[in-house]
Amino acid sequence: MKSVILVVDDDKTNLMLAQKILLPQYRIAACNSGAAALRYLENNRPDLILLDINMPQMDGFEVMGKLREREETASIPVIFLTADNATGTEVRCFQLGAMDFVGKPFVPDVLLSRVSKTIELDRYRHNLENVVREQADKITRDARRLGRIQESVIVGMANLIESRDGSTGKHVKNTQAYVKMIVNELHRRGLFPDLLTERYIQNLCKAAPLHDVGKIKVPDSVLQKPGRLTPEEFETMKLHTTYCRKIIKMILGDVEDEDYVRMAEDIAVHHHERWDGTGYPTGLAGDDIPLSARIMAVADVFDALYEERVYKPPVRPIERIMQIMMEGRGSQFDPVILDVFTEMLPRLREMLGIC
């Protein structure tokens, strides 16, 4: 299909001459003013515009400015036409974004050559943009696929670690779901606005399964003990929060960005800290405890109470769990986060299939 060229010139003779030169190879649309050209462009997109500079009412420079203001016309290549051969005029043409500059009176071979090369360059640009867009889309798809694979591996590894204490791996899935529920509700209510960006929320939900990864180094004799731990055994169990930092760096350090790795470390190291500063491993208190860890603390304790463990039966009903957790409001848990969580009881009941 022949390319369409819009010729804009207030001189009828020039319009006719341009058409005579170009018609054998191109389809031509002609306008005798800038205003007429802009009206034409409201419903048509030519492959090239030949635009006269010296026109009454609206000169070519003004028309060019309006073309560049509109998204629909901004990328159409333009060749300026003028009898003014001053260097300043030519410089201004290119400063405004023209692809080329053709003097009057027209020399047929020169006009044809400039038009042909400009259209060829524009087609090359479009083809290159399409290739770049296709490659970018492919990279995005591949990155998402690899991300899903990587996340599945991480969750699978976390499940294997959790299964060592006799659980079925539900703890990883459950706590991730509770964390997602809590953080989305906090964001919906406009709480912690400086922290809860979209990226923060994504990293938090993705990192949640790694909160107990340090348990891989805790002996089975402690992890699988059916009864209450001795003080010495509890000290051994507490070490899982400090083991995790090296493990997370080892498995994520070379494949994930720093923000995500830091998030995973904060959750794993600090989710047993307490709001009043009596938790472990570092005794942080209040807002000094990373927000991600404070959210995980609520999710982790709820699931630990709700699900059966090798060392305890499940707590029922769910209202009893909320009552137990509320006893730790302002001492064990961030009161704001705990209040939001308890107010989501109807949604929790629905999620858990409780009538």
N, C-alpha and C positions, 0 to 999 in steps of 0.2 A: 504494500500500500504506500502511495506517495505521501511524503511529509507535507504538513500544512504550514504555510508561512503567512503570517499577518503582516501586511505592509501598511504603515501609518505615515501619511504625508499629505499636507494640505494642498500640494501642487498636483493638479490632475495629470499634467504631462509626465511628472515623475512616477506617479502611480501606474500609468499606462506603460511606461518604459520598463519599470520593474517587472510588471506582469509579463510583458513580451519576452524579457530575458529569462524569467524563471519558469514560466508555464510549461515548457516542454518536460521539465523534470519534477515540478512540484505543483501542489494545489495551492491556490492563492486566495486569500481573503484581503480586502482592501478597505481602509477607513481614511477619511480625509480630515480627522481631528483626533486629539487625544481623548476627548469625552466619548466620541463614537467608539474608539478602540476599547475603552474601559467597559462600555456597555456590551460590546461584542464578547469580551472576556468573561462576562458574568456567566455565560452559558457555553463557552467554547474554550478549548485549550489547544492552541497551535503548538507546533514543534519549535517555532522560531518566530521572533518579532523583529522586523526591520523598522526602526523608529526614527523618524525625522526629528531633529533638534529644534529647528527654527520654525515653530508653528504659532499662530495667534491664539490668544486666550489661555491655552495650556501648552507650554513647550515640552519638548521631549524629556528634559530633566525632571520636570514635575510629574509627568506620566510615569517615568521610571521609578520615582519615589513611591508613587501609589501602587505600582506593581509589587515592589518589595515589601510593602506594608501588609499585603494580603497573602495568606498562606497558599491560596489556590494558584497564584500567579508568580510567587516569589522565585520559583526555580526555573521559570521559562527563560531560555537564553535570549539575549537581546543584542542586536547589532545596531549601532547608531548610524544615521545617515545625515550628512551635512556638507555644505559647501565651504564651511569655515575650517580652514586647515591650520588654525593657530594651535601651537603646542599646548596651551592652557586648556583649550576645548577638549583635545584628545585625552589629556590627563584626567580631566573631570569625568569624562565618559567612563574610563576604567575605574576611577574611584567610586563611581556609583554602581559598579558591578557589571558593566557591559562586557560581552565576550569579545567584541571587535568593533571596528570603526571603518566605515566606507565613505569615501569622499564623492561629491557630485562635481560634474556630471558622471553618471555611472559608466564604468568600463566593463562591458559584459563579462569578459573572462575573469576580471578581478572580483566582481560581485558574485559570480557563480562559485569561484574558488573559496571565497570567504564563507559563503552560505554553506557550501558542502562540508568544509572543515568544521564549522561550528556545530552543525547537526551531527556530524560523525563524533566529535568530542563529547557532545551531550549524551549521545547514545552510549558511548563508552563509559561515561560517568554513571549513567543509570544502571548499566550492566554491572559495573564495579560495586555500586551501592547494593544491588540485589545479591551479589555474591557475598559481600560482607554481612548483609542482613541474614542470609541463609546460614552462613558459618556461625554467626553470633547465636542464632536460634538453636543450631545444632549443639554448640558449646553449652548453652543454657540447659537444653534437654539432657545432655550427657552429665552435666554437673548435678542436675536434680536426681537423675538415676543413680549416680554414684553416691549422692547424699543419702538417698533412701537405702542403698545397700549398706553404707557405712553406719547409718542409724540402726538398721536391723542387726548388724554385727555387734554394735555397742549394747543394744538392748538384750540380744542373745547372750552376750558375755555376762552382763549384769544378772540375767536370770540364772545362769549357771552358778554364779557366785552365791546368789540368794538361796538356791536349792540345797546348798551345803548344810543349811541349818534346818532342813526338813520341810521347808515351805515349797510351794509348787511354782514359784516364780510370779505369782499374782501380785506380790508386794511391789515389784517394779512397775507393772502396768497400772496398778491401783494408785500408787503415789504420784505417778506422772499425770494421771487423770485428775486427781485432786489438786495438784499444783496448777495445772492448766485452768481448772475451774476457779481457783482462788485468784490467780493473777489476772485473769480476764475480768473478774468481778471488781477487783481493786481498780483496774484501768477504767472500767465502765463508770465507776463512781468518782473518778477523777482524783484518786488517792495516789500519793507518791509520784506526782506528774513529772518530776525531774528525772526519775529513774525509769519509769515504765514506758519506754519507747517500744515500738514494734520489734526492733532488733533485740532489745533486752528480753522481751516476752518470748520470742522465738528461741533465743539461747537458753533461757531458763527451762522451758518445756523440753527442749532437746537434751539438756544436761541432767535433768532430774533423775533418770535411771542410774546415773553413776554415783548416787549419794552414798552407797554402801560398798563401793568397789574395794575399799581397803580391807574388807572382811576376808578377802582371798588369803591374807597373811595371818589370820587368826586361827589358832589350832582347833581341830575338830572337837577335841575334848572340852573346849570352852563353848564353841559355837553350837554344838549339838547337845549340850548338857540339858536334860529335861527339867532339872530343879533349879532352885535359886543359886546364883553365882556367889562364890566366896568373895570377900574383898579383894583378894589377890587375882582371882579370875576376872572380876569386873575391871580391874586395872588393865589386864591384858585385853579385854574386849574394847575398852576405851581407845586403845591404840589404833583401831581401824580408821579413826578420823585423821590420824597423822600419817599412816601408811599410804593413804590415798594420793597424796600430792605427787609423790614420785611415780606412782602407777599411772596417774592421769597424764603427766608430762610424757611418759614413755609411750602411751598408746595414742595420744592426741597431739602431742607437741609439734610433730612434723606435718600433720594433715589438717589441722584446724587453725582458725585465726585466734589471736591472743585473747580477745574478749570472751570467746566461748570457753577456751581453756581455763581462763581465770574464773569464769562463772562456775564451771564444773568443780574447780578446786574449792571455791568459797562454799558451795553447797556441801561437798563431801567433808570438808574440814570442820565446818561450823554448825552443822544442823543439830548438834547436841548442846550447843550453847544455850543458856537460859537468859531471859530478859533481865533477871535480877543479878546476873553475873556469877551465879554459882554453878554454871554448866562447865563442859569440857570441850576441847582440850586447852583452851587459852583463857577461859574466864571472861570473855567479852560480855558486855552488858548493853542493854537498850539499843539505840541506833548504831552503836559501834559494831553490832552483829550485822553482817551483810543481809540486805533485804531478802535476797534469794534463799539464804539459809533460814531466815525467820519463817518464810512461807513453807519451806520444806519441813521445818520442825512440826508445824501444825499438821501437814499432810501425813508425815511419817508416824506421828503418835496416834492419829486417828486410825490409820490402817493397822497399826500394831495392836490396838485395842479391839478393833472390829474383827480381825482375822485370827484364827487359831494359830498358836505357835507351839513349838515342841515343849516349851516351858509353861504354857498357860492355855486355858480354854478361851474362846471368844467372849467378849462382853456384850450383853444384850439387856434391854433393847438399845437402839441407837441413841435414844434420849438420855440413857444412863451414861453413854460415852461422852455426850456433850456436857453433861453435868460434871463428870470427872475432869474434863479438859477445862471447863470454866473455873474450876478450883485453882487452876494454874494461871489464870488471867492476871497479867501484870507481874507474875513471878517467874513462871516458866515460859509463857508465850507473850508475844507482842499483842497487847490488848486490841489494837485496831484490826490486825489480821484475824485474830480469833473471833472478834465480834462479827466480822464479815462472814467468816466461815460458818458460824453457828446460825446466822440468818439465812444461810443457804440450805438449811435442813430439808425443806421440801424437795429441792433439786437432788440432794444426796439420797433421799429415800427413793426417788424415781430412778436415779442411776443404779442403785443397789437392788432395785426390784422389790422394795419393801412396801407392802400395802398399808 
